[in-house]
Amino acid sequence: MVKIGNIELPEFPLLLAPMEDVSDPPFRRLCKQHGADLMFSEFISSEGLIRDAIKSRMKLDIFDYERPVGIQIFGGDEEAMAMSAKIVETVNPDIIDINFGCPVKKVVCKGAGAAVLKDIDLMVRLTKAVIDSTSLPVTVKTRLGWDENSINIDEVAERLQDIGVQALSIHGRTRAQLYKGEADWSHIARVKNNPRITMPIFGNGDIDSPEKALEYKNKYGIDGIMIGRAAIGYPWIFNEVKHFLKTGEKLAPPTMQDRIEAAKNHLTWAMQWKGEKLGIVETRRHYTNYFKGIANFKEYRQRLVTTDGKEDLFAIFDMISDVYSGYEIF
């Protein structure tokens, strides 16, 4: 069993990575339904929370069926991080997570996200400001370092643990790599095998199949795996990994009806949470992934991403269901 504060997770938990414009409540609900053990919100700007920005506040929405769930914040100012932690605590998440890994230019230019990897003293101060402002467990997600010449994850892990961080998720790339190349988990394994490290260490990066999850579990000895991009349009990845780890056998892939049901649920929950118009528009980006690899699907995908009415969209799903009745996915 893996523990973060008083939160008990299963042995070798699977975490859903926080992803901007992806891991909102409708998406998290699907991933929870299909086996995710711990999930996080989209990352939230500490400055945005303090300014009462509507988009930032909306990201604080969490629901009991998601638990355990963490809210992730980012920023480069100690006072703002401390204040935002107090705001986050009012909605009663199970965890506050700090993002020191986002490589996106608009975040890094503000001295936040992965930019903080260039100044470990600042990282420690920012993290301590959050820990001192909340009674919730505080965790951190970060990368190996700024670039290959400044990989400092060993020092980062030790110093964060020393001030009270209760779990660390490590993406096996530097900021300079963005999402290119291959994640190097050898650095993650070194942190995990450091005798000074007692907090859970979760690995992140490139896990896109049950086989790879088992290989990395055995090879690198981490406490659990965080899955991000592989879950987009494919929430089944969590139960597939769990089944393979337990039995060594692969589950049958989701059927066409499974995919249609997931897409319909995603749309329904998005409309309930965001309102009909925004829910329809923001779900469009997911259809390509739900129906990836399906033969002759281009026409239906085009209809799904250009149709505005709720009833019309569900009529298209019914049409897809009829056309692909009996369609086999291998």
C-alpha positions in Angstrom: 0.0 0.0 0.0 1.2 3.5 -0.9 0.5 6.4 1.5 0.4 10.1 0.9 -0.2 11.7 4.3 -3.3 9.8 5.5 -4.4 8.9 2.0 -4.1 5.2 1.3 -3.6 4.2 -2.3 -3.5 0.6 -3.7 -0.2 -1.1 -4.1 1.4 0.4 -7.3 -1.2 3.0 -8.0 -1.9 4.5 -11.4 -2.2 8.3 -11.4 -3.8 10.5 -14.0 -1.4 13.3 -14.9 -2.7 16.9 -14.7 -3.0 18.2 -18.3 -4.0 21.7 -19.3 -7.2 21.8 -21.3 -7.6 18.1 -20.8 -8.0 16.9 -17.2 -11.1 18.7 -16.3 -14.0 17.0 -14.3 -15.6 15.2 -17.3 -12.3 13.7 -18.4 -11.3 12.8 -14.9 -14.7 11.1 -14.4 -14.1 8.8 -17.3 -10.6 8.0 -16.1 -11.9 7.2 -12.6 -14.6 5.0 -14.1 -11.9 3.1 -15.9 -9.4 2.6 -13.1 -7.4 5.7 -12.3 -6.4 5.6 -8.6 -5.4 9.3 -8.0 -6.2 12.2 -10.3 -5.2 15.9 -10.4 -6.9 19.0 -11.7 -5.6 21.0 -14.6 -2.8 23.2 -13.2 -4.1 26.5 -11.8 -2.3 29.8 -11.7 -1.7 31.1 -8.1 -1.9 34.6 -9.4 -5.2 33.8 -11.3 -6.7 32.4 -8.1 -5.8 35.5 -6.1 -7.2 37.8 -8.8 -10.4 35.7 -8.8 -10.0 34.8 -12.4 -13.1 32.9 -13.5 -11.2 30.2 -15.4 -8.9 29.6 -12.5 -11.8 29.3 -10.0 -13.7 26.9 -12.3 -10.7 24.6 -12.2 -11.3 24.2 -8.4 -14.4 22.2 -9.1 -14.0 18.7 -7.7 -16.6 16.0 -6.9 -16.8 13.3 -4.3 -16.8 10.4 -6.9 -13.3 11.5 -8.0 -11.6 11.1 -4.6 -8.9 10.9 -3.9 -8.2 14.0 -6.0 -5.5 16.7 -5.9 -5.6 20.3 -7.1 -2.4 21.4 -8.8 -1.1 25.0 -8.5 1.8 26.8 -10.1 3.6 30.1 -9.7 6.8 31.9 -8.9 5.9 34.1 -6.0 6.0 32.8 -2.4 3.2 35.0 -1.1 0.9 34.2 -4.0 1.5 30.5 -3.6 0.8 30.7 0.1 -2.5 32.6 -0.5 -3.6 30.3 -3.3 -3.0 27.2 -1.1 -5.4 28.7 1.4 -8.0 29.3 -1.3 -7.5 25.7 -2.6 -8.0 24.3 0.9 -11.5 25.8 1.1 -12.8 23.3 -1.6 -11.4 20.4 0.4 -9.3 18.4 -2.0 -7.3 15.5 -0.7 -3.9 16.8 -1.9 -2.3 20.1 -3.0 0.2 19.4 -5.8 2.7 21.9 -7.0 3.8 22.1 -10.7 7.5 22.6 -11.2 7.5 20.8 -14.5 5.4 22.6 -17.1 7.7 23.4 -20.0 5.3 25.7 -21.9 6.9 29.1 -22.8 4.1 31.3 -21.4 4.5 29.6 -18.0 8.3 29.4 -18.0 8.5 33.1 -18.9 6.7 34.0 -15.7 9.3 32.2 -13.7 7.0 29.3 -12.9 6.6 25.6 -13.9 9.9 24.1 -15.1 11.6 27.5 -14.8 11.9 26.9 -11.1 14.3 24.0 -11.8 17.0 26.6 -12.5 16.8 27.8 -8.8 16.3 25.1 -6.3 16.5 27.5 -3.4 13.4 29.3 -4.8 11.7 25.9 -5.4 12.2 25.1 -1.7 10.9 28.5 -0.6 7.8 28.3 -2.8 7.1 24.8 -1.6 7.6 25.6 2.0 5.2 28.6 1.6 2.5 26.2 0.5 3.2 23.6 3.2 3.1 26.2 5.9 -0.3 27.5 4.6 -2.2 24.2 4.6 -2.9 21.2 6.6 -3.3 19.1 3.4 -0.6 16.8 2.1 1.6 18.6 -0.4 3.1 16.8 -3.4 5.2 18.0 -6.3 5.4 17.2 -10.0 8.6 18.1 -11.8 11.2 17.2 -14.4 14.8 15.9 -14.4 16.2 19.4 -14.7 16.3 22.4 -17.1 18.5 20.7 -19.7 20.8 17.7 -19.9 23.7 19.8 -18.5 21.8 20.7 -15.4 19.9 17.5 -14.3 19.4 18.2 -10.6 16.5 15.9 -9.7 18.5 14.1 -6.9 19.0 17.3 -5.0 15.5 18.5 -5.7 14.0 15.2 -4.3 16.1 15.3 -1.1 15.5 19.0 -0.4 11.7 18.8 -1.0 11.4 15.7 1.2 13.3 17.5 3.9 10.8 20.3 4.1 7.7 18.0 4.2 6.7 17.1 0.6 4.9 13.8 0.8 5.2 12.4 -2.7 7.1 13.3 -5.9 6.1 12.6 -9.5 9.0 12.9 -11.9 8.6 13.3 -15.7 11.7 11.7 -17.2 12.6 14.6 -19.5 14.3 17.9 -19.1 12.5 21.2 -19.8 14.6 21.6 -22.9 13.3 18.3 -24.3 9.6 19.5 -24.0 7.8 16.2 -25.1 10.4 15.2 -27.6 12.8 12.3 -27.6 12.5 9.4 -25.1 11.9 9.8 -21.4 15.0 8.7 -19.4 13.7 6.8 -16.3 17.2 5.9 -15.1 17.2 9.2 -13.2 13.8 8.4 -11.6 15.1 5.0 -10.5 18.2 6.6 -8.9 16.0 8.9 -6.9 13.8 6.0 -5.8 16.8 4.0 -4.8 18.4 6.8 -2.8 18.4 5.5 0.8 17.5 9.0 2.0 14.2 9.0 0.1 11.2 7.6 1.9 8.3 9.4 0.2 6.6 7.7 -2.7 8.2 8.3 -6.1 6.0 8.1 -9.2 7.3 7.9 -12.7 5.9 9.7 -15.7 6.7 9.8 -19.4 6.0 7.5 -22.4 3.8 4.9 -20.7 1.4 4.0 -23.4 0.8 0.3 -23.1 0.3 -2.4 -20.4 3.6 -4.1 -21.5 5.6 -0.9 -21.0 4.0 -0.3 -17.6 5.1 -3.7 -16.4 8.5 -3.4 -17.9 9.1 0.0 -16.2 7.6 -1.2 -12.9 10.1 -4.1 -12.8 13.1 -2.2 -14.3 12.9 1.0 -12.3 11.3 0.0 -9.0 9.1 3.1 -8.7 6.0 3.2 -6.4 3.5 3.9 -9.1 3.0 5.3 -12.6 1.5 8.6 -13.7 -0.2 8.3 -17.1 -0.9 11.4 -19.2 -1.2 11.6 -23.0 -1.9 7.9 -23.4 -5.2 8.4 -21.5 -6.5 11.1 -23.9 -9.4 9.5 -25.7 -8.4 6.2 -24.2 -9.3 6.1 -20.5 -9.3 2.2 -20.7 -5.5 2.4 -20.4 -5.8 2.3 -16.5 -7.8 -0.9 -16.2 -5.7 -2.5 -19.1 -2.5 -1.8 -17.2 -4.0 -3.1 -13.9 -5.3 -6.3 -15.5 -1.9 -7.0 -17.2 0.1 -6.3 -14.0 -2.2 -8.8 -12.1 -2.6 -11.5 -14.7 0.0 -11.1 -17.4 -2.9 -11.1 -19.9 -4.2 -8.3 -22.1 -7.8 -7.2 -21.9 -9.7 -7.1 -25.2 -9.6 -3.6 -26.7 -12.7 -1.4 -26.2 -15.3 -2.1 -28.8 -16.8 0.5 -31.1 -19.8 0.6 -28.7 -17.5 1.2 -25.8 -15.9 4.1 -27.7 -19.2 5.6 -28.6 -20.5 5.4 -25.0 -17.3 7.0 -23.7 -17.6 9.9 -26.2 -21.2 10.4 -25.4 -20.6 10.4 -21.7 -17.7 12.9 -22.1 -20.0 15.2 -24.1 -22.9 14.8 -21.6 -20.8 15.5 -18.6 -19.0 18.4 -20.3 -22.3 20.1 -21.1 -23.5 19.5 -17.5 -20.4 21.2 -16.1 -19.6 23.9 -18.7 -23.0 24.5 -20.2 -24.3 23.2 -23.5 -22.5 25.5 -26.0 -19.0 25.4 -24.3 -19.3 21.7 -23.5 -20.0 20.9 -27.2 -17.1 23.0 -28.5 -14.5 21.8 -25.9 -15.3 18.1 -26.4 -14.6 18.3 -30.1 -10.8 17.9 -29.5 -11.3 14.5 -28.1 -13.2 12.7 -30.9 -10.1 12.1 -33.0 -8.6 10.1 -30.1 -11.8 8.2 -29.2 -12.1 6.9 -32.8 -8.4 6.7 -33.7 -7.7 3.9 -36.1 -11.3 3.3 -37.0 -11.7 2.6 -40.8 -13.5 5.1 -42.9 -14.4 7.3 -40.0 -13.3 10.7 -41.5 -16.8 11.7 -42.6 -18.3 11.0 -39.1 -15.5 12.8 -37.3 -16.1 15.8 -39.5 -19.7 15.9 -38.6 -19.0 15.5 -34.9 -16.6 18.5 -34.9 -18.9 20.8 -36.9 -22.3 20.1 -35.4 -23.6 22.5 -32.8 -26.8 21.0 -31.5 -27.0 18.5 -28.7 -29.8 16.4 -30.3 -28.0 16.5 -33.7 -24.8 15.2 -32.1 -26.5 12.3 -30.3 -28.3 11.5 -33.6 -24.8 11.3 -35.2 -23.6 8.9 -32.5 -26.7 6.7 -33.1 -25.9 6.7 -36.8 -22.2 5.7 -36.1 -23.5 3.0 -33.8 -25.7 1.5 -36.5 -23.1 1.8 -39.3 -20.4 0.2 -37.2 -22.6 -2.5 -35.6 -20.5 -5.6 -35.5 -17.3 -3.8 -36.3 -14.3 -5.6 -34.8 -11.3 -3.8 -33.3 -8.1 -5.7 -32.9 
